[in-house]
Amino acid sequence: MDLGESLPDTGVRETAEETGIDVEITGLVGIYTDPRHVILYTSNNEARQEFSVVFTARPIGGAPTPSEESTEVRWVLPTEIDALPMDRSMRMRVDQYLTAPQNVHLG
């Protein structure tokens, strides 16, 4: 998130930068925190507890394009998601949305 930027604006910008897809935010999946996930920045000895805000969005332009932060960008069907490799925390977020898209998850 850059100074002066809203969370939805950050989601739009980051999606375009990392995937090449322009999106419009349509909702909130959840806000995720893990008190055990603490990062120590050795440059200034600052400790931070990270969090994630997960939005839903619809594509409005662009084309799937890999970036420095992504090795592959492509559209997949929901039935293909189980076969994709991903961190357990990412899988949980996707599963929560797919099984209860009407809920906002806090955790």
Order of alpha helices (4+ residues) and beta strands (2+ residues): alpha-beta-beta-alpha-beta
